[in-house]
Amino acid sequence: MTGMQGSPLAGKVAVVTGGSSGIGAASAGLIAAAGARVVVGYNKGADRAAAVADALAGDGHRPMHLPLEDTAQIRRAAAAVREAYGRADILVNSAGFTRMVAHHDLEALDDELIDAVMKANVRGVFATIRAFAPLLRETGDAVIVNISSGAAQSGTGSSIAYAASKAALNTMSLSLARVLAPEIRVIVVAPGMVHTGFVPGRTEEMMAAAARATPLKRQIKAADVAKAVLAAITHLTHTTGSIIAVDGGRHL
């Protein structure tokens, strides 16, 4: 890693799912700037992931196909990381899936959509952690950061299924923090409404209104969430099983 020695994450390897855009891409940028080599995981955004990897500070980064729904491919990716790098110190689970469904429209939230959201946001994250846990454990001091949502506690958000999936992720993270300790810390970062294109159909007006409704009254950027992710990795070294809210005080 040319010129990155002495950086806080020098010599470390990070895997970021959903790394081709939004919070994942912003997190990959900060983690690379701190000295780590980054595997930019993607589902369909191969070109975007390659562009993100190319733009990262330092060297040794690469895009990798890491789809949440395909456990066999997740396991292949974990094996590829082991072969390419021989280690993994950091896993950021930023990938997820949702669709806008009005909460009052119960019929619109059909079984197929519920299954798709739960498969990606709950089973997919668990499958990723399960596949990478042996490699992470070997370092003796690894960290997993799961990107959740304030919707988990408020029951708001893009759909009832999405909020439920993030609540499941929070609870799952508690269990995993217990069983993966002491070699692996597990921290949840729970943003409020982030100014990204993650939710199809969510307008600028909706995001601005959400920001005005918070005590801090400013929009949350992907970079703001990424700062919390980096802090969880580099500074919150005695924290595990905790949920860090990045919501402008929305929960108050």
N, C-alpha and C positions, 0 to 999 in steps of 0.2 A: 504494500500500500504506500505508494510514493507520496511522501510529504505528510502522511497522516499519523506518523508515530508521535506519541505523547498526547494524542487525543484521547478523551475518556473511554471511547469504545474501540481503540486501536486493537487489531488482532481478533476482534469478535465478528461473528456472522449472524445476521438478522434475516428472518424470513417474514415478509409482509404479505398477507393475503389481501386481495382487493387493492393491490398496489398500483394499478394502472391509472387511478383517478382519485379525486376527493381526499378524504382523510388518509387513506392508504398511501397515496402518492406524496402527500405532505409529510407524513411520518417517515417514509423512506428517505426523503430529502434531508430531514434533520438527523436521522440515524446515520446516514452516510457522512454527513458533515461532521458528525462526532467521531468518525473514524472507522465505522464498521463496514464490512462488505455486505451488500444487501441483495437478497433474492426477491425480485419483484413478482409476486404471484398474480396471476390473472385467470379469468374464465374465458371471456370472448375477446377481450381487448388486447390481443397479441401485439399489434403495432403500437398501441399506446404504452403498453408495458415496456416494450423495447426502447421507446423514446424516453420514458422515465428513467430506465436503467442507464441509458447513454448519457443522460444529463446529470447524473448524481456525481457529487464530489468524490475524489479518490478513484480507485479502480477495483476490479474483481467483482463487479456487480453483474447480474444476469436476470433476464426475465424467465419465468417458469410457469407452465400450465398447472394451475392449482384450483380446479373447479370444486365447489363445495359439495356438489351432488354425487361425485364419483369417487368413492372411497378407494377403489383400486388405483386410480390415478394419483390420489393424495399419497398413498403409500409409495408409489413409484417416485413421486417428487421427493419424499423424505429420503429414499434410497439415493436419489440423484444428488441431493445436498450432501449426504454423507460421502459419496464418492468424489464430488467436486471439491468440497471444503474440509471434510473430515470432522466437522463440528457444526453445532448450531447453538447459539447463546441466547437468542431473542426470537420470540414468535409473536407477531402482532396480527391478531385476527380482526381484520378490518372489512373483509368481504361480507356481503349480506344481500338480502333481496326483499323488496316490498313493492306493493302497488297501492295507489290511493283508492280506498273504499270508504265511503261515508259510514260512520259508525252506526247510524240509525237504520241503514239499509242492510238488514240481516241477510236477506236473500242474495245480495250481491257478493257477499263473502261466501263463495261456494267451496265445496270440499276440496276441489282441485287447487284453488289458491291457498287455502289453509295448509294443505299438504306441502305445497311448494315453498311457502314461507318457513314452515317448521323444518323441512328437510334442509334448507340452506342455513338458516340462522341458528338452529339448535343442533341437529344431527351433524351438519357439515362442520361446524366449529369443533364439536366433540371429536369427530373423525380426524380432523387436522391435528388436534392436540394429542390424540391417541397415537397417531402415526409418528409425530415428532418427539414425543415424550422421552423415548430411550436416548435419542441423540442429545436432547436438552439436559437430561439428567447427568450425562457423562461429564459435563463441564463442572458440575458441583455448585454452580452459581448462575443459574439461568433465570429468565423471566418471561412470562407470557402476559401480554396485554390484550384483553378482549374489549372490543369496541361495542358498547351497549347503547342505551338510549334512556333519556329521562322518561320516555313513554312507558318504560317498564314499571315505574312506580306510580305514574299518574293515570295510566290507562288511556292516554291520548295518543296522538301520532297518526301515521298514514292509514292504519287500519287496526282493528281490534286484534287480528292475528299477529300483526307486527309487534304490538305492545306486549302481547302474551309471549311471543318468541323471545323478546329481550328480557322479560321477567324470568323466563326459563334459563336464559344464558347467565343472568346474575346468580341464580340459585346453583346452577351447575358450576359456576366459578368458585363458589364457596366450597363445594365438595372437592373440587380439584385442588384448591389451595391447601386443603387439609391433607390430601393423599399424596400430592407431589412434593410437599415440603420434606426436608429442608433444602433439597437441591434446586427446586424450582419455585419461584414466587409467581403468584397469579393475581393480577390486578385488573380491575374493570375501570375503563374510562367511559363515562356516560354523558355524552353531549346532549344539549337541547337541540333545537332546530338549527342545523348548520347550513350555511349559505353555499350549497353545492347543487349539482343536478341529480343527486342520488334518487330523489322521489319523482317519478314521472308525473307530470300534471301539477306539481307544486309551483305556484307562481311567485314572482318577485314580490308582489303585493302581500301574499300570504306570509312570506318570510319576513318582510318588513314589519307587518303587524305583530308577528310573534315576538320579534325583537323589542318592539315598543311595550309589550306586555310584561317584560322582565324588569327587575329592579335596575339592572345596569343599562338597559335600553339601547343596546348595540348588538348588531348581528354577530353571530359566532362564525368565524371563518375556519376552514379546514386547518389552517396553520395554527389557530388557537388550540384546537384539539390535539394536533401533533405535538405541541409544546408539552401538554399534559402527558402524552405517551412517552416522550423523551424523559420527562421528569420521573415517571414511574420506573423507567429503566435505569437511569443514572443516579437518581437522588433518593428515591423512596426505598432504600435498601433494607429497611426493617418493616416494610409493609407487605402484607399478603392477605388475600381474601377481602380487600376493601374496594368500595365503589367510589371513584373520584368523579364528582359532578363537574361538568364544564357547561353550565347552562345559564350563565348570567343571572343566577339567583331565581330562575324560573320555579324552583320547588318551594320557594318561600310563600 
